[in-house]
Amino acid sequence: MPFFAIPFPSIDPVAVNFGPLPLRWYALAYIGGFVLGWAYLRFIAGRDAFWRQGQPRPSVNSIDDLLVYVAFGVIIGGRLGHVLIYDPGFYLSHPLEIFETWKGGMAFHGGFLGALTGMALFARRERLSMLTVMDLGAVVSPIGIFLGRLANFIRPEMWGRPADVPWAMVFPGAGDAPRHPSQLYEAGLEGLALGIALWIALRAGALVRPGLASGIFGVGYGLARTFCEFFREPDAAQEALGGGLTKGMVLSFPMILVGLILIVLSARRRETLA
């Protein structure tokens, strides 16, 4: 272990109080992710340079509805994913705590499936290609992931494994051992790095090949999450599967596989920039 460790910054989990109502950083991360994602989507939907001439796409105004569909999908799917995947026994015994989202407990993979459900409903209503709607969701998702991982760090939760690196931290509630700040690793890779990669793909014409941006997201997130799982401390009862595997790794594999398939299929399409 190092002779010293970086002290965990003392950050109040409550960002601001509105009278008796506290606004926590955890909730603020979700709000910020949706608002910034909404603005980003409106920008993309209204910019002709990102689309092939005549390509069906959502109107700028319809993005407001898409946000609602996805928001409900992420919140409901994320919470149900946590309940069903990580601790079904506890919530079966304490069903009312399923609704206590302010205590934390949102599974990314459940939120991902919920978001896909919302996108499918929106695509059907607007008579758009599901792949096109998925691509839009893919390019903005890293914003919410980045903010969400920062909220995990502030909380703090989902800390890393014991480490002897110079930037190791002693997290409150995690014992005396310095640990990897794995939440920041995930924010950097799953959020910032993946967001930059998708922006480059967007500028290169990814949206004219439906499925390409979604494929890049699936592969990028799956690989980044799997890598970060080597540094994150899994819950022994809920996440560790033995042999060094975690549920996060196993659930990321289908994302990588489907992502690769989407990339291959999109590469065969003949659509090019007008």
Secondary structure, DSSP 8 states (H G I E B T S, - for coil): --S--EE-----SEEEEETTEEEEHHHHHHHHHHHHHHHHHHHHHT-GGGS-TT-----TTTHHHHHHHHHHHHHHHHHHHIIIII-HHHHHH-GGGGG-GGG----HHHHHHHHHHHHHHHHHHHT--HHHHHHHHHHHHHHHHHHHHHHHHHTT-S-B-B--STT-EE-TTS-SS-B--HHHHHIIIIIIIHHHHHHHHHHTTGGGSTTHHHHHHHHHHHHHHHHHHTTB---TTTTEEETTEEHHHHHHHHHHHHHHHHHHHHHT------
